[in-house]
Amino acid sequence: MAGFFDPLCNPKDANLDIVFVHGLHGDRVDTWTKYGIFWPRDLLPDDVRQARVLSWGYSADIAHFWQKTTNTELNDHAKNLCSDLSGLREQSVDRPIIFVVHSLGGLALVFSDRSADQHLKNIADCTRGIIFLGTPHEGSDKAKWVKRGQAFASLIGRDVNKEVHDILSEGSSRLSELDSTFMNFLRSRRESKDLKTASIEVIVSKASASITGYETQSIPADHRDMCKFASKDEDGYQRISRVLKRWAVMLQSPQPPEQRLGDTVTMNVGKNMGQMTGNLHGDNHVTFNYTLSS
C-alpha cells in the first residue's frame, strides 16, 4: 500500500509529527505489527501524547529497489513522501517531525533537503529526528553493499541467482554513492550551527550500522522483527519509545544553545547488532546525543 493512512493518532493539541517508513519488502502496517498489535497506533499514542502518528508506504520489492536505485528514483521517493506529508501539514507547516525508518526505507530522506521545491524542502527543515532501525551504512564499499543486498534478499526468501546478483551489483554501486552522500550530509549538518536533523538512530550488524560520532544501544531481535512489538514490556519498544518521549520533551523545552542536554548510553543486546544514534538540534540549536543499537 502506498501513501499515508489517515493519522493513526491525531490529538487536538498535537505539536509533533512522528512518521513511520517501512523498509524493503515491507508494508506500512505489517512491518510494525506483531500478533495483531500495530504498535504505532495501539501502543505509542499513550506514551507520546502530543504527537500525531503517521505511517507511509511505497513499492518495496528488493530487486526493483536495487535495480531502480538511481538518484532520480530516490528523489521521486523523497518527493512522494514529502508531498504526501505536506498535504497533511497545511495547517501545521512548522510542526517538528521525527521519522522512524526500518531497513533501507529511509535512503530517500536526504534528497528532500536538496529539493528546489519549497514545500518539500520545508519537510527537511522541520525534521528534528530520524530513528534508523536496521539501516546499513557501508559507505563507499560496493562489495559490502552487494553482500548486504544478498542478505536482504535471502531474508525475504528471494533466490540470489545471477540476474538478481547483477541487479544487486549495479544498485549497490549507486547505494554506495548515496551512503557517502548521506554521511557527508550528516557531517555537514552536525558541523553547522543551523543543524536541523535532530537525531540519527541506527539499528544491522554493529559495524555496518555505526555512524562515526554517534553511540550505540541494541534491540533483542533479528532484522525482520526488530520493529515489531506486541507489548510495552518488550525491550525494543521501551528503548524506542524512551527516545521518542525524550525528544518530544526536549522539543518543548528550549535551552540555551551552549547547554548540552542528556547523556549517552551504550547497550549491546540481541541477535542482530545495529545502532540508534542521536544528535538533536531544534531551532534554538539545542543539542542532544543518544544512541541505540539492535
C-alpha positions in Angstrom: 0.0 0.0 0.0 1.4 3.4 -1.0 1.0 6.8 0.6 -0.5 7.5 4.1 -3.4 6.2 6.0 -5.5 8.6 8.0 -3.5 9.6 11.0 -3.0 6.7 13.4 -3.4 9.2 16.2 -4.2 12.9 15.9 -4.8 14.7 19.2 -6.2 18.2 19.0 -3.2 19.6 20.8 -0.6 17.8 18.6 2.7 19.7 18.4 4.8 16.9 16.8 4.5 14.6 13.8 6.0 11.0 14.1 6.3 9.4 10.7 7.0 5.7 10.2 8.6 4.5 6.9 8.9 0.7 6.3 11.8 -1.0 4.5 12.3 -3.5 1.7 9.5 -6.0 1.2 7.7 -4.1 3.9 4.3 -2.7 4.4 3.0 0.4 6.2 1.1 -1.8 8.6 2.6 -5.3 8.7 6.2 -4.0 9.2 5.1 -2.6 12.6 2.7 -5.3 13.6 3.1 -8.3 15.9 0.3 -10.6 17.0 -2.2 -8.2 15.6 -0.7 -5.2 17.6 0.1 -2.3 15.2 2.2 -0.6 17.8 2.4 2.9 16.2 -1.4 3.0 16.6 -2.0 0.7 19.5 0.9 1.4 21.9 2.8 4.6 21.1 0.0 7.2 21.5 -0.2 6.6 25.2 3.5 7.4 25.6 3.9 10.4 23.3 0.5 12.0 23.8 1.2 15.2 22.0 2.2 13.5 18.7 0.3 12.9 15.6 1.4 9.5 14.3 1.6 8.6 10.6 2.7 5.5 8.6 3.8 5.9 5.0 4.0 3.1 2.3 5.7 2.7 -1.0 6.6 -0.1 -3.5 9.4 -2.0 -1.8 10.3 -5.1 -3.8 14.1 -5.7 -3.3 15.0 -6.4 -7.0 13.0 -3.3 -8.1 14.5 -1.2 -5.4 18.2 -2.2 -6.1 17.7 -2.0 -9.9 16.0 1.4 -9.7 18.2 2.9 -7.1 19.2 5.9 -9.1 19.3 9.5 -7.9 16.2 10.1 -10.0 14.3 7.2 -8.5 15.3 8.1 -4.9 14.4 11.7 -5.5 11.0 10.5 -6.7 10.5 8.6 -3.4 11.5 11.7 -1.5 9.1 13.9 -3.4 6.3 11.4 -2.9 6.9 11.1 0.8 7.3 14.9 1.3 4.4 15.7 -1.0 2.1 13.3 0.8 3.3 14.6 4.2 3.0 18.2 3.1 -0.6 17.6 2.1 -1.3 16.6 5.7 0.5 19.6 7.2 -1.2 22.5 5.5 -2.4 23.7 8.9 0.8 22.8 10.8 3.7 23.6 8.4 6.1 24.5 11.2 5.4 21.4 13.3 8.6 19.4 14.1 8.9 15.9 12.5 10.6 12.7 13.7 11.0 9.8 11.3 11.2 6.2 12.4 12.6 4.1 9.5 13.2 0.4 9.1 15.9 -1.2 6.9 16.6 0.8 3.7 13.3 2.7 3.9 15.0 6.0 4.7 17.5 6.3 1.9 15.4 8.9 0.1 15.1 11.2 3.1 18.3 13.0 2.4 17.1 14.1 -1.0 14.3 16.1 0.4 16.8 18.6 1.8 18.2 19.1 -1.7 14.9 19.8 -3.4 14.3 23.1 -5.0 10.5 22.8 -4.2 9.9 24.9 -1.1 7.1 22.8 0.3 9.3 19.7 0.0 12.3 21.5 1.5 10.1 22.5 4.4 9.8 18.8 5.4 13.6 18.6 5.7 13.8 21.9 7.6 11.2 20.7 10.1 12.8 17.3 10.6 14.2 17.1 14.1 15.0 13.4 14.4 15.5 10.2 12.5 15.4 6.7 14.0 17.0 4.1 11.7 16.2 0.5 12.6 18.4 -2.0 10.8 19.7 0.5 8.2 23.2 -0.5 7.0 25.8 2.2 6.4 28.5 0.5 4.3 30.0 3.8 3.0 31.7 3.6 -0.4 32.5 -0.2 -0.2 30.5 -1.5 -3.2 31.3 -5.2 -2.4 29.8 -4.8 1.1 26.6 -3.3 -0.4 26.3 -6.3 -2.8 26.7 -8.6 0.2 24.1 -6.6 2.1 21.7 -6.8 -0.8 22.2 -10.6 -0.9 21.5 -10.8 2.8 18.3 -8.8 2.4 17.2 -11.0 -0.5 17.8 -14.2 1.4 16.0 -12.8 4.5 12.8 -12.5 2.4 13.2 -15.8 0.7 14.4 -14.5 -2.6 16.9 -16.7 -4.5 20.0 -14.8 -5.3 20.6 -16.1 -8.9 22.9 -14.4 -11.4 20.2 -12.0 -12.6 19.4 -10.8 -9.0 23.2 -10.7 -8.3 23.7 -8.4 -11.3 20.9 -6.2 -10.1 22.4 -6.0 -6.6 25.8 -5.2 -8.0 24.5 -2.4 -10.2 22.3 -1.0 -7.5 25.0 -1.4 -4.8 27.3 1.0 -6.8 24.6 3.6 -6.6 23.8 2.9 -3.0 27.5 3.3 -2.0 27.5 6.7 -3.6 24.2 7.6 -1.9 25.5 6.4 1.5 28.6 8.5 1.1 26.4 11.5 0.2 24.3 10.8 3.3 27.4 10.6 5.6 28.6 14.0 4.2 25.1 15.3 4.7 25.2 14.3 8.4 28.7 15.6 8.9 27.9 19.0 7.4 24.7 19.3 9.4 26.5 18.3 12.6 29.1 20.9 12.0 26.6 23.6 11.1 25.0 25.8 13.7 21.9 25.5 11.6 21.7 21.7 12.1 18.0 20.7 11.7 18.3 16.9 11.7 17.7 16.1 15.3 18.8 12.7 15.8 20.1 9.7 13.9 19.1 6.4 15.4 20.5 3.4 13.6 19.7 -0.2 14.3 22.0 -4.1 11.3 25.4 -5.5 12.1 27.0 -3.4 14.7 29.9 -2.4 12.4 27.8 -1.6 9.3 25.2 0.3 11.4 27.8 2.5 13.0 28.0 6.2 12.2 31.1 8.0 13.3 30.4 10.3 16.2 27.3 8.5 17.4 26.9 5.8 20.1 25.1 2.5 20.3 22.3 0.6 22.1 20.5 -2.6 21.0 17.2 -4.3 20.4 16.9 -8.0 21.3 15.6 -9.2 17.9 16.6 -10.1 14.4 16.4 -7.7 11.5 12.9 -8.5 10.4 11.4 -8.5 13.9 13.3 -5.6 15.4 10.5 -3.2 14.5 7.6 -5.4 15.7 6.3 -5.2 19.3 3.1 -6.6 20.9 3.6 -5.2 24.3 5.0 -2.1 26.0 7.1 -4.5 28.1 9.3 -5.5 25.2 12.9 -4.1 25.4 12.8 -2.8 21.9 9.6 -0.9 22.4 10.8 0.6 25.6 14.1 1.8 24.1 12.5 3.3 21.0 9.6 4.9 23.0 12.0 6.2 25.6 14.0 8.1 22.9 10.8 9.4 21.3 9.5 10.6 24.6 12.8 12.3 25.5 13.0 14.0 22.1 9.3 15.2 22.4 10.0 16.7 25.8 13.2 18.4 24.6 11.4 19.9 21.7 9.1 21.5 24.2 11.9 22.8 26.5 14.1 25.5 25.0 17.6 25.6 26.4 20.5 28.0 25.9 22.4 26.9 22.8 25.6 26.3 24.7 23.8 23.9 27.1 24.2 20.3 26.2 21.3 18.1 27.1 21.0 14.4 28.1 23.5 11.7 28.5 24.9 9.0 26.2 24.0 5.3 26.6 25.5 2.2 25.1 23.9 -1.2 25.2 24.6 -4.4 23.2 21.9 -7.0 23.1 20.2 -9.2 20.6 20.9 -11.4 17.6 21.4 -8.6 15.1 23.5 -5.8 16.2 22.7 -2.3 15.0 22.5 1.2 16.4 20.4 4.2 17.0 22.3 7.3 17.3 21.0 10.7 18.2 22.0 14.3 17.9 19.0 16.6 18.4 19.0 20.2 17.2 16.0 22.4 17.4 15.6 26.0 16.1 17.4 27.1 19.2 20.3 24.8 18.5 19.8 22.5 21.5 22.0 19.5 21.2 21.1 16.0 22.4 23.3 13.0 21.9 21.8 9.5 22.3 22.5 6.1 20.8 20.6 2.8 20.4 21.6 -0.5 18.7 19.8 -3.7 17.7 
